[in-house]
């Protein structure tokens, strides 16, 4: 039935006598708020439209204002399009007239017409009691991967209602969330997660189950009717959560479509996670479907594995060198290079490393490829020595996937002895990661063997400043994306400046990757980082072209 008067709310009030009630008739645009001595004056506007007043007020934080605006927009949209929800709820921290700050529950009970359009609602706002706050924390903690049974049981009941239907598992996370934590602080990171969770509470009805799985990973399970419907839902969700205050968030979504009769709930979520992970390989697609990912991956992987051995035998893999430059604002000088692999097939097509490196890392062929690269670099340095060209150090990558499986130090040491080249000319780059005793042991073995070690992608989100106090690495290579994002703000530039200063204080050399313009190069030099590589200076080039660049420089 419709509310004949906003005071006809006994069926609601009997359970919540301590609430302040407000009412809206959306056809007549009539609003009113129950008299109270709690809400501040800003939330007692002349037109009595409380939800709109929340969007306009200055008495709550911007992020919580966004939550209220989401709720308000949901209701306004529900007057034009059918809505399945019977009520909408959110929470907001509010300072009452007495000066006490409290967490308030805001709930709107919807009255709809026969078409499902909202015509009026009764809302209530009240201070949440201590037990409710505790229960909310318990529900939040159980809705993550530390205790998945709670959410899995909800999915089981949900699918059991209509096993003949199809269901979509939507999993998403925030790109480079660890970097956000490092840049803005863990409190801000926690607030972002809470904001996303609260937004899901507002957007998701009983046919959209949702939870936070772990860290910044969230999952939604809902009916699947078509890709268009799922994409429309994701677009609406993304529009609401992609910005937190002044922080722009980049979200990646993975979707897995499953039959309702299946009971492999965790597996289906994991497959949505695989699609999400595939989406993070590129910025071109924010939504990836598992079915597409699986088919493409199997097809591409099979094609690559079928020819990998033959490609190595035919020498289709080639060494390209990207110069490292010492820069002082007026002059740039090549002081070294990084060896990078390129696969140029029999038809002359150059494959992107992103196409084949993950496949080789998964099937173990990467070790054979790296062995090839290491020997080719030794040959290049030997030729420079033999022809009288001034040799420069070349750094090569070492995959962590086999550091604990192969005697990498011994293998490379034998190559250096075989070609009789100075060890300081052959440097090793290892991608940064969270260190543990076992991985450090293998890295230390490379250090003890006499190699110069470069920590690749420093700042990519895994680094811990504390681990640098005892690090075996000699050089830090600042990650390109870390550099780009930090240079967008004054605060970020301060972080870069301190990272450079810290590395110098610790006796570590530092190199910047991905320098693409003079402004970045000048900033780095002014703050103590004089060695860089990137497209501003030179892209990776074939060995003969690099040698020509060296000859021109040494004339």
PyMOL commands that set and color helices and strands:
alter all, ss='L'
color gray80, all
select helices_A, chain A and resi 10-13+41-43+50-56+62-78+130-142+145-147+149-161+177-184+186-203+227-241+265-279+290-313+353-363+365-387+400-402+408-419+423-425+437-448+465-470+480-486+490-505+518-526+543-554
alter helices_A, ss='H'
color red, helices_A
select strands_A, chain A and resi 20-25+30-33+87-95+101-112+118-127+166-174+208-214+217-224+243-244+247-248+251-259+287-289+317-327+332-344+350-351+394-397+426-431+453-458+475-478+509-512+531-532+541-542
alter strands_A, ss='S'
color yellow, strands_A
deselect
rebuild
show_as cartoon
